[in-house]
Amino acid sequence: MELKKIHIWLCANKLSLNNDKTAANFVIFHSSQKRNNLPIDLKIDSKSIRQKNSVKYLGIMVDKNLTWKEQVHQLCKKVSRGIGLISKLRH
């Protein structure tokens, strides 16, 4: 119902949500011990919103268990690339 209200508000204000350009994703937060295996189908104006295990919000990766694993993984990849570039410059 809330997504329908958002769609009505967007239409009333002559706006649209472009799922291809925006990160139209959602995450269901839960503890690592409690798993949610039920498929959830969310749509706005017949366009699906994808369920993800993690999303980037304000530059920080937030995962479904609210741990730092994905954020640390992404940061390690960036640092590794930087170290690789620096080592190539030295030679």
mmCIF file as gemmi writes it, N, C-alpha and C atoms, coordinates in Angstrom:
data_model
loop_
_atom_site.group_PDB
_atom_site.id
_atom_site.type_symbol
_atom_site.label_atom_id
_atom_site.label_alt_id
_atom_site.label_comp_id
_atom_site.label_asym_id
_atom_site.label_entity_id
_atom_site.label_seq_id
_atom_site.pdbx_PDB_ins_code
_atom_site.Cartn_x
_atom_site.Cartn_y
_atom_site.Cartn_z
_atom_site.occupancy
_atom_site.B_iso_or_equiv
_atom_site.pdbx_formal_charge
_atom_site.auth_seq_id
_atom_site.auth_asym_id
_atom_site.pdbx_PDB_model_num
ATOM 1 N N . MET Axp A 1 ? 0.818 -1.194 0 1 0 ? 1 A 1
ATOM 2 C CA . MET Axp A 1 ? 0 0 0 1 0 ? 1 A 1
ATOM 3 C C . MET Axp A 1 ? 0.866 1.264 0 1 0 ? 1 A 1
ATOM 4 N N . GLU Axp A 2 ? 1.967 1.232 0.743 1 0 ? 2 A 1
ATOM 5 C CA . GLU Axp A 2 ? 2.819 2.421 0.825 1 0 ? 2 A 1
ATOM 6 C C . GLU Axp A 2 ? 3.474 2.725 -0.52 1 0 ? 2 A 1
ATOM 7 N N . LEU Axp A 3 ? 3.861 1.69 -1.239 1 0 ? 3 A 1
ATOM 8 C CA . LEU Axp A 3 ? 4.453 1.906 -2.558 1 0 ? 3 A 1
ATOM 9 C C . LEU Axp A 3 ? 3.417 2.49 -3.523 1 0 ? 3 A 1
ATOM 10 N N . LYS Axp A 4 ? 2.184 2.086 -3.375 1 0 ? 4 A 1
ATOM 11 C CA . LYS Axp A 4 ? 1.118 2.651 -4.213 1 0 ? 4 A 1
ATOM 12 C C . LYS Axp A 4 ? 0.939 4.128 -3.906 1 0 ? 4 A 1
ATOM 13 N N . LYS Axp A 5 ? 1.024 4.494 -2.62 1 0 ? 5 A 1
ATOM 14 C CA . LYS Axp A 5 ? 0.921 5.895 -2.228 1 0 ? 5 A 1
ATOM 15 C C . LYS Axp A 5 ? 2.071 6.71 -2.823 1 0 ? 5 A 1
ATOM 16 N N . ILE Axp A 6 ? 3.256 6.126 -2.821 1 0 ? 6 A 1
ATOM 17 C CA . ILE Axp A 6 ? 4.41 6.817 -3.418 1 0 ? 6 A 1
ATOM 18 C C . ILE Axp A 6 ? 4.176 7.034 -4.901 1 0 ? 6 A 1
ATOM 19 N N . HIS Axp A 7 ? 3.677 6.015 -5.575 1 0 ? 7 A 1
ATOM 20 C CA . HIS Axp A 7 ? 3.398 6.128 -7.008 1 0 ? 7 A 1
ATOM 21 C C . HIS Axp A 7 ? 2.351 7.216 -7.282 1 0 ? 7 A 1
ATOM 22 N N . ILE Axp A 8 ? 1.31 7.265 -6.489 1 0 ? 8 A 1
ATOM 23 C CA . ILE Axp A 8 ? 0.271 8.289 -6.659 1 0 ? 8 A 1
ATOM 24 C C . ILE Axp A 8 ? 0.865 9.679 -6.442 1 0 ? 8 A 1
ATOM 25 N N . TRP Axp A 9 ? 1.706 9.824 -5.423 1 0 ? 9 A 1
ATOM 26 C CA . TRP Axp A 9 ? 2.338 11.119 -5.159 1 0 ? 9 A 1
ATOM 27 C C . TRP Axp A 9 ? 3.24 11.531 -6.314 1 0 ? 9 A 1
ATOM 28 N N . LEU Axp A 10 ? 4.022 10.591 -6.824 1 0 ? 10 A 1
ATOM 29 C CA . LEU Axp A 10 ? 4.895 10.892 -7.963 1 0 ? 10 A 1
ATOM 30 C C . LEU Axp A 10 ? 4.067 11.354 -9.164 1 0 ? 10 A 1
ATOM 31 N N . CYS Axp A 11 ? 2.988 10.657 -9.46 1 0 ? 11 A 1
ATOM 32 C CA . CYS Axp A 11 ? 2.135 11.031 -10.6 1 0 ? 11 A 1
ATOM 33 C C . CYS Axp A 11 ? 1.499 12.4 -10.383 1 0 ? 11 A 1
ATOM 34 N N . ALA Axp A 12 ? 1.025 12.663 -9.165 1 0 ? 12 A 1
ATOM 35 C CA . ALA Axp A 12 ? 0.382 13.943 -8.863 1 0 ? 12 A 1
ATOM 36 C C . ALA Axp A 12 ? 1.359 15.107 -9.031 1 0 ? 12 A 1
ATOM 37 N N . ASN Axp A 13 ? 2.634 14.85 -8.813 1 0 ? 13 A 1
ATOM 38 C CA . ASN Axp A 13 ? 3.657 15.889 -8.93 1 0 ? 13 A 1
ATOM 39 C C . ASN Axp A 13 ? 4.412 15.813 -10.258 1 0 ? 13 A 1
ATOM 40 N N . LYS Axp A 14 ? 3.838 15.061 -11.192 1 0 ? 14 A 1
ATOM 41 C CA . LYS Axp A 14 ? 4.403 14.903 -12.533 1 0 ? 14 A 1
ATOM 42 C C . LYS Axp A 14 ? 5.858 14.437 -12.491 1 0 ? 14 A 1
ATOM 43 N N . LEU Axp A 15 ? 6.091 13.468 -11.625 1 0 ? 15 A 1
ATOM 44 C CA . LEU Axp A 15 ? 7.411 12.851 -11.488 1 0 ? 15 A 1
ATOM 45 C C . LEU Axp A 15 ? 7.29 11.366 -11.8 1 0 ? 15 A 1
ATOM 46 N N . SER Axp A 16 ? 8.418 10.744 -12.068 1 0 ? 16 A 1
ATOM 47 C CA . SER Axp A 16 ? 8.415 9.305 -12.288 1 0 ? 16 A 1
ATOM 48 C C . SER Axp A 16 ? 9.665 8.704 -11.681 1 0 ? 16 A 1
ATOM 49 N N . LEU Axp A 17 ? 9.59 7.448 -11.377 1 0 ? 17 A 1
ATOM 50 C CA . LEU Axp A 17 ? 10.729 6.712 -10.843 1 0 ? 17 A 1
ATOM 51 C C . LEU Axp A 17 ? 11.27 5.83 -11.961 1 0 ? 17 A 1
ATOM 52 N N . ASN Axp A 18 ? 12.483 6.099 -12.39 1 0 ? 18 A 1
ATOM 53 C CA . ASN Axp A 18 ? 13.1 5.318 -13.453 1 0 ? 18 A 1
ATOM 54 C C . ASN Axp A 18 ? 13.954 4.232 -12.809 1 0 ? 18 A 1
ATOM 55 N N . ASN Axp A 19 ? 13.458 3.007 -12.804 1 0 ? 19 A 1
ATOM 56 C CA . ASN Axp A 19 ? 14.185 1.897 -12.17 1 0 ? 19 A 1
ATOM 57 C C . ASN Axp A 19 ? 15.525 1.63 -12.82 1 0 ? 19 A 1
ATOM 58 N N . ASP Axp A 20 ? 15.671 1.975 -14.104 1 0 ? 20 A 1
ATOM 59 C CA . ASP Axp A 20 ? 16.942 1.733 -14.784 1 0 ? 20 A 1
ATOM 60 C C . ASP Axp A 20 ? 18.019 2.715 -14.339 1 0 ? 20 A 1
ATOM 61 N N . LYS Axp A 21 ? 17.626 3.93 -14.001 1 0 ? 21 A 1
ATOM 62 C CA . LYS Axp A 21 ? 18.598 4.95 -13.612 1 0 ? 21 A 1
ATOM 63 C C . LYS Axp A 21 ? 18.8 5.034 -12.106 1 0 ? 21 A 1
ATOM 64 N N . THR Axp A 22 ? 17.786 4.704 -11.346 1 0 ? 22 A 1
ATOM 65 C CA . THR Axp A 22 ? 17.912 4.774 -9.895 1 0 ? 22 A 1
ATOM 66 C C . THR Axp A 22 ? 18.232 3.39 -9.349 1 0 ? 22 A 1
ATOM 67 N N . ALA Axp A 23 ? 18.722 3.372 -8.158 1 0 ? 23 A 1
ATOM 68 C CA . ALA Axp A 23 ? 19.008 2.092 -7.502 1 0 ? 23 A 1
ATOM 69 C C . ALA Axp A 23 ? 17.728 1.621 -6.824 1 0 ? 23 A 1
ATOM 70 N N . ALA Axp A 24 ? 16.803 1.119 -7.614 1 0 ? 24 A 1
ATOM 71 C CA . ALA Axp A 24 ? 15.526 0.657 -7.076 1 0 ? 24 A 1
ATOM 72 C C . ALA Axp A 24 ? 15.708 -0.742 -6.507 1 0 ? 24 A 1
ATOM 73 N N . ASN Axp A 25 ? 16.275 -0.791 -5.328 1 0 ? 25 A 1
ATOM 74 C CA . ASN Axp A 25 ? 16.552 -2.048 -4.64 1 0 ? 25 A 1
ATOM 75 C C . ASN Axp A 25 ? 16.018 -1.961 -3.225 1 0 ? 25 A 1
ATOM 76 N N . PHE Axp A 26 ? 15.841 -3.117 -2.612 1 0 ? 26 A 1
ATOM 77 C CA . PHE Axp A 26 ? 15.479 -3.131 -1.207 1 0 ? 26 A 1
ATOM 78 C C . PHE Axp A 26 ? 16.203 -4.277 -0.506 1 0 ? 26 A 1
ATOM 79 N N . VAL Axp A 27 ? 16.366 -4.118 0.805 1 0 ? 27 A 1
ATOM 80 C CA . VAL Axp A 27 ? 17.022 -5.117 1.646 1 0 ? 27 A 1
ATOM 81 C C . VAL Axp A 27 ? 16.098 -5.405 2.818 1 0 ? 27 A 1
ATOM 82 N N . ILE Axp A 28 ? 15.977 -6.663 3.166 1 0 ? 28 A 1
ATOM 83 C CA . ILE Axp A 28 ? 15.251 -7.048 4.372 1 0 ? 28 A 1
ATOM 84 C C . ILE Axp A 28 ? 16.293 -7.35 5.433 1 0 ? 28 A 1
ATOM 85 N N . PHE Axp A 29 ? 16.317 -6.554 6.485 1 0 ? 29 A 1
ATOM 86 C CA . PHE Axp A 29 ? 17.295 -6.728 7.554 1 0 ? 29 A 1
ATOM 87 C C . PHE Axp A 29 ? 16.829 -7.781 8.537 1 0 ? 29 A 1
ATOM 88 N N . HIS Axp A 30 ? 17.762 -8.635 8.919 1 0 ? 30 A 1
ATOM 89 C CA . HIS Axp A 30 ? 17.473 -9.673 9.908 1 0 ? 30 A 1
ATOM 90 C C . HIS Axp A 30 ? 18.787 -10.161 10.496 1 0 ? 30 A 1
ATOM 91 N N . SER Axp A 31 ? 18.686 -10.873 11.617 1 0 ? 31 A 1
ATOM 92 C CA . SER Axp A 31 ? 19.898 -11.413 12.231 1 0 ? 31 A 1
ATOM 93 C C . SER Axp A 31 ? 20.422 -12.566 11.383 1 0 ? 31 A 1
ATOM 94 N N . SER Axp A 32 ? 21.684 -12.886 11.557 1 0 ? 32 A 1
ATOM 95 C CA . SER Axp A 32 ? 22.277 -13.962 10.757 1 0 ? 32 A 1
ATOM 96 C C . SER Axp A 32 ? 21.682 -15.328 11.109 1 0 ? 32 A 1
ATOM 97 N N . GLN Axp A 33 ? 21.127 -15.47 12.309 1 0 ? 33 A 1
ATOM 98 C CA . GLN Axp A 33 ? 20.515 -16.739 12.702 1 0 ? 33 A 1
ATOM 99 C C . GLN Axp A 33 ? 19.121 -16.912 12.104 1 0 ? 33 A 1
ATOM 100 N N . LYS Axp A 34 ? 18.432 -15.809 11.857 1 0 ? 34 A 1
ATOM 101 C CA . LYS Axp A 34 ? 17.064 -15.884 11.349 1 0 ? 34 A 1
ATOM 102 C C . LYS Axp A 34 ? 17.065 -15.543 9.862 1 0 ? 34 A 1
ATOM 103 N N . ARG Axp A 35 ? 16.694 -16.494 9.06 1 0 ? 35 A 1
ATOM 104 C CA . ARG Axp A 35 ? 16.708 -16.301 7.611 1 0 ? 35 A 1
ATOM 105 C C . ARG Axp A 35 ? 15.287 -16.157 7.083 1 0 ? 35 A 1
ATOM 106 N N . ASN Axp A 36 ? 15.147 -15.293 6.091 1 0 ? 36 A 1
ATOM 107 C CA . ASN Axp A 36 ? 13.863 -15.103 5.439 1 0 ? 36 A 1
ATOM 108 C C . ASN Axp A 36 ? 13.971 -15.655 4.027 1 0 ? 36 A 1
ATOM 109 N N . ASN Axp A 37 ? 13.365 -16.794 3.774 1 0 ? 37 A 1
ATOM 110 C CA . ASN Axp A 37 ? 13.441 -17.432 2.461 1 0 ? 37 A 1
ATOM 111 C C . ASN Axp A 37 ? 12.225 -17.145 1.59 1 0 ? 37 A 1
ATOM 112 N N . LEU Axp A 38 ? 11.298 -16.367 2.101 1 0 ? 38 A 1
ATOM 113 C CA . LEU Axp A 38 ? 10.102 -16.065 1.324 1 0 ? 38 A 1
ATOM 114 C C . LEU Axp A 38 ? 10.432 -15.041 0.243 1 0 ? 38 A 1
ATOM 115 N N . PRO Axp A 39 ? 10.098 -15.347 -0.998 1 0 ? 39 A 1
ATOM 116 C CA . PRO Axp A 39 ? 10.329 -14.353 -2.053 1 0 ? 39 A 1
ATOM 117 C C . PRO Axp A 39 ? 9.333 -13.209 -1.919 1 0 ? 39 A 1
ATOM 118 N N . ILE Axp A 40 ? 9.822 -12.001 -2.012 1 0 ? 40 A 1
ATOM 119 C CA . ILE Axp A 40 ? 8.969 -10.832 -1.901 1 0 ? 40 A 1
ATOM 120 C C . ILE Axp A 40 ? 9.019 -10.088 -3.223 1 0 ? 40 A 1
ATOM 121 N N . ASP Axp A 41 ? 7.854 -9.788 -3.759 1 0 ? 41 A 1
ATOM 122 C CA . ASP Axp A 41 ? 7.76 -9.102 -5.045 1 0 ? 41 A 1
ATOM 123 C C . ASP Axp A 41 ? 7.197 -7.707 -4.814 1 0 ? 41 A 1
ATOM 124 N N . LEU Axp A 42 ? 8.075 -6.69 -4.856 1 0 ? 42 A 1
ATOM 125 C CA . LEU Axp A 42 ? 7.642 -5.309 -4.71 1 0 ? 42 A 1
ATOM 126 C C . LEU Axp A 42 ? 7.643 -4.643 -6.067 1 0 ? 42 A 1
ATOM 127 N N . LYS Axp A 43 ? 6.605 -3.855 -6.321 1 0 ? 43 A 1
ATOM 128 C CA . LYS Axp A 43 ? 6.5 -3.162 -7.609 1 0 ? 43 A 1
ATOM 129 C C . LYS Axp A 43 ? 5.991 -1.749 -7.389 1 0 ? 43 A 1
ATOM 130 N N . ILE Axp A 44 ? 6.465 -0.847 -8.238 1 0 ? 44 A 1
ATOM 131 C CA . ILE Axp A 44 ? 5.903 0.487 -8.338 1 0 ? 44 A 1
ATOM 132 C C . ILE Axp A 44 ? 5.503 0.664 -9.79 1 0 ? 44 A 1
ATOM 133 N N . ASP Axp A 45 ? 4.226 0.915 -10.014 1 0 ? 45 A 1
ATOM 134 C CA . ASP Axp A 45 ? 3.694 1.072 -11.369 1 0 ? 45 A 1
ATOM 135 C C . ASP Axp A 45 ? 4.07 -0.114 -12.256 1 0 ? 45 A 1
ATOM 136 N N . SER Axp A 46 ? 3.882 -1.307 -11.753 1 0 ? 46 A 1
ATOM 137 C CA . SER Axp A 46 ? 4.156 -2.567 -12.455 1 0 ? 46 A 1
ATOM 138 C C . SER Axp A 46 ? 5.639 -2.797 -12.751 1 0 ? 46 A 1
ATOM 139 N N . LYS Axp A 47 ? 6.523 -2.013 -12.164 1 0 ? 47 A 1
ATOM 140 C CA . LYS Axp A 47 ? 7.966 -2.205 -12.348 1 0 ? 47 A 1
ATOM 141 C C . LYS Axp A 47 ? 8.547 -2.786 -11.071 1 0 ? 47 A 1
ATOM 142 N N . SER Axp A 48 ? 9.252 -3.891 -11.211 1 0 ? 48 A 1
ATOM 143 C CA . SER Axp A 48 ? 9.786 -4.591 -10.055 1 0 ? 48 A 1
ATOM 144 C C . SER Axp A 48 ? 10.93 -3.834 -9.401 1 0 ? 48 A 1
ATOM 145 N N . ILE Axp A 49 ? 10.974 -3.948 -8.087 1 0 ? 49 A 1
ATOM 146 C CA . ILE Axp A 49 ? 12.096 -3.45 -7.301 1 0 ? 49 A 1
ATOM 147 C C . ILE Axp A 49 ? 12.843 -4.685 -6.827 1 0 ? 49 A 1
ATOM 148 N N . ARG Axp A 50 ? 14.135 -4.723 -7.086 1 0 ? 50 A 1
ATOM 149 C CA . ARG Axp A 50 ? 14.916 -5.93 -6.815 1 0 ? 50 A 1
ATOM 150 C C . ARG Axp A 50 ? 15.347 -6.04 -5.353 1 0 ? 50 A 1
ATOM 151 N N . GLN Axp A 51 ? 15.277 -7.264 -4.836 1 0 ? 51 A 1
ATOM 152 C CA . GLN Axp A 51 ? 15.779 -7.536 -3.49 1 0 ? 51 A 1
ATOM 153 C C . GLN Axp A 51 ? 17.266 -7.837 -3.588 1 0 ? 51 A 1
ATOM 154 N N . LYS Axp A 52 ? 18.044 -7.224 -2.714 1 0 ? 52 A 1
ATOM 155 C CA . LYS Axp A 52 ? 19.492 -7.401 -2.694 1 0 ? 52 A 1
ATOM 156 C C . LYS Axp A 52 ? 19.929 -7.83 -1.306 1 0 ? 52 A 1
ATOM 157 N N . ASN Axp A 53 ? 21.124 -8.399 -1.24 1 0 ? 53 A 1
ATOM 158 C CA . ASN Axp A 53 ? 21.702 -8.744 0.053 1 0 ? 53 A 1
ATOM 159 C C . ASN Axp A 53 ? 22.392 -7.55 0.689 1 0 ? 53 A 1
ATOM 160 N N . SER Axp A 54 ? 22.808 -6.599 -0.139 1 0 ? 54 A 1
ATOM 161 C CA . SER Axp A 54 ? 23.428 -5.381 0.373 1 0 ? 54 A 1
ATOM 162 C C . SER Axp A 54 ? 23.183 -4.25 -0.614 1 0 ? 54 A 1
ATOM 163 N N . VAL Axp A 55 ? 23.189 -3.027 -0.093 1 0 ? 55 A 1
ATOM 164 C CA . VAL Axp A 55 ? 23.015 -1.837 -0.923 1 0 ? 55 A 1
ATOM 165 C C . VAL Axp A 55 ? 23.994 -0.767 -0.435 1 0 ? 55 A 1
ATOM 166 N N . LYS Axp A 56 ? 24.309 0.145 -1.342 1 0 ? 56 A 1
ATOM 167 C CA . LYS Axp A 56 ? 25.169 1.259 -0.981 1 0 ? 56 A 1
ATOM 168 C C . LYS Axp A 56 ? 24.268 2.423 -0.595 1 0 ? 56 A 1
ATOM 169 N N . TYR Axp A 57 ? 24.476 2.956 0.598 1 0 ? 57 A 1
ATOM 170 C CA . TYR Axp A 57 ? 23.695 4.082 1.09 1 0 ? 57 A 1
ATOM 171 C C . TYR Axp A 57 ? 24.645 5.12 1.655 1 0 ? 57 A 1
ATOM 172 N N . LEU Axp A 58 ? 24.645 6.3 1.053 1 0 ? 58 A 1
ATOM 173 C CA . LEU Axp A 58 ? 25.54 7.384 1.452 1 0 ? 58 A 1
ATOM 174 C C . LEU Axp A 58 ? 26.997 6.934 1.466 1 0 ? 58 A 1
ATOM 175 N N . GLY Axp A 59 ? 27.362 6.108 0.494 1 0 ? 59 A 1
ATOM 176 C CA . GLY Axp A 59 ? 28.745 5.666 0.347 1 0 ? 59 A 1
ATOM 177 C C . GLY Axp A 59 ? 29.144 4.496 1.224 1 0 ? 59 A 1
ATOM 178 N N . ILE Axp A 60 ? 28.223 3.968 1.995 1 0 ? 60 A 1
ATOM 179 C CA . ILE Axp A 60 ? 28.53 2.847 2.896 1 0 ? 60 A 1
ATOM 180 C C . ILE Axp A 60 ? 27.7 1.648 2.482 1 0 ? 60 A 1
ATOM 181 N N . MET Axp A 61 ? 28.355 0.496 2.386 1 0 ? 61 A 1
ATOM 182 C CA . MET Axp A 61 ? 27.648 -0.739 2.058 1 0 ? 61 A 1
ATOM 183 C C . MET Axp A 61 ? 26.932 -1.257 3.305 1 0 ? 61 A 1
ATOM 184 N N . VAL Axp A 62 ? 25.624 -1.423 3.193 1 0 ? 62 A 1
ATOM 185 C CA . VAL Axp A 62 ? 24.801 -1.934 4.286 1 0 ? 62 A 1
ATOM 186 C C . VAL Axp A 62 ? 24.279 -3.292 3.851 1 0 ? 62 A 1
ATOM 187 N N . ASP Axp A 63 ? 24.56 -4.333 4.637 1 0 ? 63 A 1
ATOM 188 C CA . ASP Axp A 63 ? 24.087 -5.664 4.248 1 0 ? 63 A 1
ATOM 189 C C . ASP Axp A 63 ? 22.895 -6.089 5.095 1 0 ? 63 A 1
ATOM 190 N N . LYS Axp A 64 ? 22.285 -7.189 4.688 1 0 ? 64 A 1
ATOM 191 C CA . LYS Axp A 64 ? 21.043 -7.644 5.318 1 0 ? 64 A 1
ATOM 192 C C . LYS Axp A 64 ? 21.203 -7.998 6.795 1 0 ? 64 A 1
ATOM 193 N N . ASN Axp A 65 ? 22.421 -8.313 7.235 1 0 ? 65 A 1
ATOM 194 C CA . ASN Axp A 65 ? 22.658 -8.659 8.636 1 0 ? 65 A 1
ATOM 195 C C . ASN Axp A 65 ? 23.228 -7.499 9.438 1 0 ? 65 A 1
ATOM 196 N N . LEU Axp A 66 ? 23.333 -6.323 8.794 1 0 ? 66 A 1
ATOM 197 C CA . LEU Axp A 66 ? 23.896 -5.127 9.416 1 0 ? 66 A 1
ATOM 198 C C . LEU Axp A 66 ? 25.301 -5.377 9.97 1 0 ? 66 A 1
ATOM 199 N N . THR Axp A 67 ? 26.109 -6.071 9.183 1 0 ? 67 A 1
ATOM 200 C CA . THR Axp A 67 ? 27.511 -6.279 9.541 1 0 ? 67 A 1
ATOM 201 C C . THR Axp A 67 ? 28.368 -5.403 8.635 1 0 ? 67 A 1
ATOM 202 N N . TRP Axp A 68 ? 29.64 -5.344 8.9 1 0 ? 68 A 1
ATOM 203 C CA . TRP Axp A 68 ? 30.567 -4.536 8.109 1 0 ? 68 A 1
ATOM 204 C C . TRP Axp A 68 ? 31.28 -5.355 7.042 1 0 ? 68 A 1
ATOM 205 N N . LYS Axp A 69 ? 30.929 -6.626 6.88 1 0 ? 69 A 1
ATOM 206 C CA . LYS Axp A 69 ? 31.658 -7.515 5.968 1 0 ? 69 A 1
ATOM 207 C C . LYS Axp A 69 ? 31.739 -6.967 4.547 1 0 ? 69 A 1
ATOM 208 N N . GLU Axp A 70 ? 30.615 -6.552 3.976 1 0 ? 70 A 1
ATOM 209 C CA . GLU Axp A 70 ? 30.602 -6.055 2.594 1 0 ? 70 A 1
ATOM 210 C C . GLU Axp A 70 ? 31.371 -4.741 2.484 1 0 ? 70 A 1
ATOM 211 N N . GLN Axp A 71 ? 31.219 -3.854 3.479 1 0 ? 71 A 1
ATOM 212 C CA . GLN Axp A 71 ? 31.943 -2.582 3.469 1 0 ? 71 A 1
ATOM 213 C C . GLN Axp A 71 ? 33.447 -2.829 3.527 1 0 ? 71 A 1
ATOM 214 N N . VAL Axp A 72 ? 33.89 -3.726 4.402 1 0 ? 72 A 1
ATOM 215 C CA . VAL Axp A 72 ? 35.313 -4.048 4.527 1 0 ? 72 A 1
ATOM 216 C C . VAL Axp A 72 ? 35.822 -4.69 3.241 1 0 ? 72 A 1
ATOM 217 N N . HIS Axp A 73 ? 35.034 -5.567 2.646 1 0 ? 73 A 1
ATOM 218 C CA . HIS Axp A 73 ? 35.427 -6.22 1.397 1 0 ? 73 A 1
ATOM 219 C C . HIS Axp A 73 ? 35.64 -5.189 0.283 1 0 ? 73 A 1
ATOM 220 N N . GLN Axp A 74 ? 34.698 -4.261 0.134 1 0 ? 74 A 1
ATOM 221 C CA . GLN Axp A 74 ? 34.815 -3.223 -0.893 1 0 ? 74 A 1
ATOM 222 C C . GLN Axp A 74 ? 36.022 -2.324 -0.624 1 0 ? 74 A 1
ATOM 223 N N . LEU Axp A 75 ? 36.238 -1.978 0.625 1 0 ? 75 A 1
ATOM 224 C CA . LEU Axp A 75 ? 37.377 -1.137 0.988 1 0 ? 75 A 1
ATOM 225 C C . LEU Axp A 75 ? 38.699 -1.845 0.718 1 0 ? 75 A 1
ATOM 226 N N . CYS Axp A 76 ? 38.774 -3.132 1.012 1 0 ? 76 A 1
ATOM 227 C CA . CYS Axp A 76 ? 39.987 -3.909 0.739 1 0 ? 76 A 1
ATOM 228 C C . CYS Axp A 76 ? 40.291 -3.95 -0.751 1 0 ? 76 A 1
ATOM 229 N N . LYS Axp A 77 ? 39.257 -4.075 -1.575 1 0 ? 77 A 1
ATOM 230 C CA . LYS Axp A 77 ? 39.464 -4.073 -3.026 1 0 ? 77 A 1
ATOM 231 C C . LYS Axp A 77 ? 40.039 -2.739 -3.49 1 0 ? 77 A 1
ATOM 232 N N . LYS Axp A 78 ? 39.506 -1.639 -2.967 1 0 ? 78 A 1
ATOM 233 C CA . LYS Axp A 78 ? 40.008 -0.315 -3.34 1 0 ? 78 A 1
ATOM 234 C C . LYS Axp A 78 ? 41.454 -0.132 -2.911 1 0 ? 78 A 1
ATOM 235 N N . VAL Axp A 79 ? 41.759 -0.506 -1.681 1 0 ? 79 A 1
ATOM 236 C CA . VAL Axp A 79 ? 43.117 -0.361 -1.153 1 0 ? 79 A 1
ATOM 237 C C . VAL Axp A 79 ? 44.074 -1.236 -1.944 1 0 ? 79 A 1
ATOM 238 N N . SER Axp A 80 ? 43.665 -2.453 -2.274 1 0 ? 80 A 1
ATOM 239 C CA . SER Axp A 80 ? 44.511 -3.366 -3.042 1 0 ? 80 A 1
ATOM 240 C C . SER Axp A 80 ? 44.838 -2.78 -4.414 1 0 ? 80 A 1
ATOM 241 N N . ARG Axp A 81 ? 43.841 -2.205 -5.075 1 0 ? 81 A 1
ATOM 242 C CA . ARG Axp A 81 ? 44.091 -1.564 -6.377 1 0 ? 81 A 1
ATOM 243 C C . ARG Axp A 81 ? 45.063 -0.409 -6.236 1 0 ? 81 A 1
ATOM 244 N N . GLY Axp A 82 ? 44.877 0.391 -5.197 1 0 ? 82 A 1
ATOM 245 C CA . GLY Axp A 82 ? 45.766 1.535 -4.958 1 0 ? 82 A 1
ATOM 246 C C . GLY Axp A 82 ? 47.19 1.101 -4.71 1 0 ? 82 A 1
ATOM 247 N N . ILE Axp A 83 ? 47.367 0.062 -3.914 1 0 ? 83 A 1
ATOM 248 C CA . ILE Axp A 83 ? 48.715 -0.454 -3.633 1 0 ? 83 A 1
ATOM 249 C C . ILE Axp A 83 ? 49.341 -0.994 -4.908 1 0 ? 83 A 1
ATOM 250 N N . GLY Axp A 84 ? 48.532 -1.676 -5.732 1 0 ? 84 A 1
ATOM 251 C CA . GLY Axp A 84 ? 49.038 -2.187 -6.999 1 0 ? 84 A 1
ATOM 252 C C . GLY Axp A 84 ? 49.522 -1.068 -7.906 1 0 ? 84 A 1
ATOM 253 N N . LEU Axp A 85 ? 48.78 0.016 -7.984 1 0 ? 85 A 1
ATOM 254 C CA . LEU Axp A 85 ? 49.185 1.155 -8.818 1 0 ? 85 A 1
ATOM 255 C C . LEU Axp A 85 ? 50.451 1.804 -8.283 1 0 ? 85 A 1
ATOM 256 N N . ILE Axp A 86 ? 50.515 1.974 -6.973 1 0 ? 86 A 1
ATOM 257 C CA . ILE Axp A 86 ? 51.702 2.598 -6.36 1 0 ? 86 A 1
ATOM 258 C C . ILE Axp A 86 ? 52.948 1.731 -6.615 1 0 ? 86 A 1
ATOM 259 N N . SER Axp A 87 ? 52.801 0.421 -6.482 1 0 ? 87 A 1
ATOM 260 C CA . SER Axp A 87 ? 53.96 -0.453 -6.695 1 0 ? 87 A 1
ATOM 261 C C . SER Axp A 87 ? 54.431 -0.415 -8.141 1 0 ? 87 A 1
ATOM 262 N N . LYS Axp A 88 ? 53.531 -0.243 -9.085 1 0 ? 88 A 1
ATOM 263 C CA . LYS Axp A 88 ? 53.922 -0.137 -10.496 1 0 ? 88 A 1
ATOM 264 C C . LYS Axp A 88 ? 54.622 1.176 -10.787 1 0 ? 88 A 1
ATOM 265 N N . LEU Axp A 89 ? 54.222 2.229 -10.099 1 0 ? 89 A 1
ATOM 266 C CA . LEU Axp A 89 ? 54.851 3.537 -10.285 1 0 ? 89 A 1
ATOM 267 C C . LEU Axp A 89 ? 56.289 3.562 -9.774 1 0 ? 89 A 1
ATOM 268 N N . ARG Axp A 90 ? 56.57 2.786 -8.755 1 0 ? 90 A 1
ATOM 269 C CA . ARG Axp A 90 ? 57.904 2.766 -8.138 1 0 ? 90 A 1
ATOM 270 C C . ARG Axp A 90 ? 58.927 2.114 -9.058 1 0 ? 90 A 1
ATOM 271 N N . HIS Axp A 91 ? 58.496 1.237 -9.945 1 0 ? 91 A 1
ATOM 272 C CA . HIS Axp A 91 ? 59.454 0.486 -10.777 1 0 ? 91 A 1
ATOM 273 C C . HIS Axp A 91 ? 59.682 1.141 -12.079 1 0 ? 91 A 1
